[in-house]
């Protein structure tokens, strides 16, 4: 592991927190909380994959 790509570390932590949020919202039986956490997870994952593609196209990965 030469270089840590810190931006991807942040994206993965945000995705984990979104998944934890889904679990907490299910435990609290909060439909709006579940929807918000699922949307946040989709947004974070989408941004992460978009950033990876941009970096691959630029030759940084």
C-alpha positions as CSV (number, residue, x, y, z in Angstrom):
1,X,0.0,0.0,0.0
2,X,2.0,2.9,-1.3
3,X,-0.3,5.9,-1.1
4,X,-3.5,6.2,0.8
5,X,-6.1,8.1,-1.2
6,X,-7.7,10.1,1.6
7,X,-10.7,11.2,-0.4
8,X,-11.7,7.6,-0.9
9,X,-11.2,7.0,2.9
10,X,-13.7,9.8,3.5
11,X,-16.2,8.5,1.0
12,X,-16.0,5.0,2.6
13,X,-16.5,6.4,6.1
14,X,-19.5,8.5,4.9
15,X,-21.0,5.3,3.3
16,X,-20.5,3.4,6.5
17,X,-22.2,6.1,8.5
18,X,-25.1,6.1,6.0
19,X,-25.4,2.3,6.5
20,X,-25.4,2.7,10.2
21,X,-28.0,5.4,9.8
22,X,-30.2,3.0,7.9
23,X,-29.9,0.5,10.8
24,X,-30.6,3.1,13.4
25,X,-33.6,4.4,11.5
26,X,-35.0,0.8,11.1
27,X,-34.5,0.3,14.8
28,X,-36.4,3.5,15.6
29,X,-39.1,2.7,13.0
30,X,-38.5,6.0,11.2
31,X,-39.6,5.9,7.6
32,X,-38.2,9.4,6.8
33,X,-34.9,8.5,8.5
34,X,-34.7,5.3,6.4
35,X,-35.3,7.2,3.2
36,X,-32.8,10.0,4.1
37,X,-30.1,7.4,4.9
38,X,-30.7,5.4,1.8
39,X,-30.6,8.6,-0.4
40,X,-27.4,9.7,1.4
41,X,-25.9,6.3,0.8
42,X,-26.7,6.4,-2.9
43,X,-25.3,9.9,-3.2
44,X,-22.1,9.1,-1.4
45,X,-21.5,5.9,-3.4
46,X,-22.3,7.8,-6.6
47,X,-19.9,10.6,-5.8
48,X,-17.2,8.0,-4.9
49,X,-17.5,6.1,-8.1
50,X,-17.6,9.3,-10.1
51,X,-14.4,10.5,-8.4
52,X,-12.7,7.2,-9.1
53,X,-13.6,7.4,-12.8
54,X,-12.3,10.9,-13.0
55,X,-9.0,9.9,-11.3
56,X,-8.6,6.8,-13.5
57,X,-9.2,8.9,-16.7
58,X,-6.6,11.4,-15.5
59,X,-4.1,8.6,-14.8
60,X,-3.9,9.2,-11.1
61,X,-4.9,5.6,-10.2
